């Protein structure tokens, strides 16, 4: 018979109260003690809101204390969020975003106010190119930028998430003489998130917009106002802050 020395090993963790499995057997919640022999053991620990701990550890009866720290898991698979965004690129805008993750599946909606503005001169007769009486000046500006997105998120570590997204954007343009036109765009992008605290984070979303459909008036105006094409297609980047629960 080969005998081995044993000792009461004291287990503790940060945070306290973590459930500990040793070689697959649940032994209790920290802090607790267990009589063990020296050797290598498979140690696992779980605590709600923290990243699971897993390590093969050599336990020595000459040093009968085991303490481990667990990292707080700020990013979660299921969460609801809302925040404020600023968009820069071919179309500048500011607004709000609201969405959720359900098992990493992401659905998002947004509403923004654009800053695009152009001046157009109308000829009411369509024939007279010289008579000033037939020309009218109108200022056009982006009034509404709204839409939705669908994606799937990948959590990286405890604080970061990467979410490829596809979506659709409505761009509404209005003038001061009752002109109202619109364009629909598809978007492809990636939402990058970093959690700063357990309920607050920052986001960065580079994306590309491509035209899906447009009203006849929008098509006509964009043929003479090149900047209007940029309002519905091109590269943009959103920067935002958000709260999540």
N, C-alpha and C positions, 0 to 999 in steps of 0.2 A: 504494500500500500504506500503510495506516494502522497505525502501530506504537503499542503501549501498554507502559508500564513494568510490570515484574513484580517480585515479591520472594518469598522463601521465607517463607510464613506459618506461624507456629507455633501449633498447636492443643493446648489442654490443658483438662482438666475436673475437677470435683469431683463424684463420685469419679473417680480415674484409671482408665483401662482401658475407657472407653465407646467403643462402635463408632460411627463418624461417617459419615454419608452427605452428600455435597455434590451438590446438584441430582440426587438419586436414585442416585448412584454411591457405593458403599462405598469409602472412601479409607483406612481403617485404624482403629486404636484409639489413643486418647489416651495419652500425648502423641505427636504426629508432626508433620512439616512437609510442606508442599506448595507448589510454586511456582505463584503465582496472580497475576492482574491485578486491579486495583481494580474493584469492582462489587458488585452485590447478588446474593447467593447464598441458595439454600434449604438451611438447615442442619438436619439431624436427627441425634439421638444416642439410643442405647439402652444401658441397663445393667440387668442383672437386679436386681430389688428396688427399682428407682427409676422414677419417672414419666418417660415418654419426653419428650425435649426436641425442640421444633420451633419454629424462628424464621427469618424472612427477615432476613438481616444484611448490612449494607454493610461490605465489607472494603476497607481502605485500605492500599496498600503502604507508606505513610508510617508506619503503625502496625502492624507485621507480627506482632501477637500477638492471639490469640483465646482467651478463657477463659470458660467457662460453668459454672454450677452446676446440678445436677439434684436434684430433691426426692425424698426417700425415699418409696416407695409402701408405706405401712403396711397399708392395706386391700387385700386380694387377693380375687379371685373364688373361689378354691378354698381353703378353710380349715376346720379343726376347732376347736371351742371348748368349754370347760366353765367354770362359774363358780357364784357364790353370789348369791342374790336375796332381797330383802325386798319383800313385797307389802303395799300399803296401799289402803284404800277400803272397799267393802262387806264384804270378807273379808280380814282380816289374816293373813299367813302368812310363813314363812321356809323356804328350801330351796335346792335346787341345780338347775342347768340344764345340759344337754349337747346339742350339735347340730353341724351342719356346713353349709357352702356348697359346692355343686358347680356351677360355672359360673353362680353367683349364685342358683341354686335352693337354698332353705333348708328343712331339716327339723330339728325341735327336739323334745326331750322334757324334762319337768321333774317333780320330786317335791318336795312341800312339806308342812310341818306347820302346820295352821291354829290360830288362837287363839280362835276363836268358842266360846262356852260359854253354855248355857241350862239352867234348871231346870224340870222338868215334873212335875206331880202326876197320877198315874194312879188311876182308880177301877176296881178289879178286877171289880166286879159290874155296873157300867154302869147301876145303878138308884139305889143308896143315895148320896145327895148330902150326907148329914149324918154318917153313921157314920164316925168317924175310923179305925176298924179296917180299913176297906176301901180306904183311900187310901195310896198309896206315893209317895215322893219319889225322883226320879232326875235325875242331872246328865248332860246331853248335851254333847258337845264334838266339834269337827271334828278327826278323827284323820288323815285323808289327803286331800291335794289333789294330783292327778297328771293328766298328760295329754300331748298332743302338738300340734305346730303345723306348718303348711306355709306357705311364703312365697317371695317373690322379692325379692332385694336390689338396691339401686341405690347404687353407690359414688359419693360426692361428694368430689372432690379426692383428697387423699392419706390423710386420717385418718378420714373419716366415711362412714357407710352408713345408709340408710333401707330398712327391710324391712317392707312390708305383710304381715300374717299372718292366717290363719284357723286355728282349732283346736277341740279338744274337751277338756273338763275333767271329771274324776271327783271328786266331793266325797263323802267317806265320813264319816258321823257315827256315833259309838258312845256308849253310856251305861254307867253303872256297875252296871246291872242287866241286862246282856246285850242291850240294845236295839242294833240295827245297821241303819241305813238309808243310802240314797245318793241322789244326784241327778247327772244328766249335763247339762253346759252346753256350748253352742257359744260361741266367742270370736272377736271381730274386733278387731284392734289393729295397732299399728305399733311395730316394734323399732327404736330409735334407738341407734346405736353410735358411740363415739369412741375411737380407738386412741391410747393415751398413749405406748406404746413399741412395738417390733416384735412383742411377745408379750403385752401387757397392755392392757386397755381397760375402759371403763365403759359401761353400757347403761341405757336408760330405755324402758319399754314400757307406754304407756297402752293400755287395752283395755276392751271392754265384753263382759260375759258375759250370755247369754240362755239360758233353760231349754230343754232338749231333751226330757228324760225324767226321771222320778223314781219311786222305789219308793212303794208305797201308804202305807207308814208315814211316809215323808218328806212326802208330800202331806198326810197327816192332821196331822202335827206342825206343819208350816209354816202350816196354817190357824189354829192357835191361838198360834203363836210367830212373829210377823212377822219377827224377825231371821233366822230360818232361810231365808226367801225371799232375803235379801240374800247368804247364803252361796253361792247358786247363780245369782244374777243381779244385775247392777248394774255400776257402773264401778269399775275397779281400776287401779292403777299399780304396776309393778314397777321397782325400782331395784337394779342389780347391778354386780358387778365380775367380769371373766372373763379367762381366759387363752386364747390362740389360737395355732395352729401351721399 
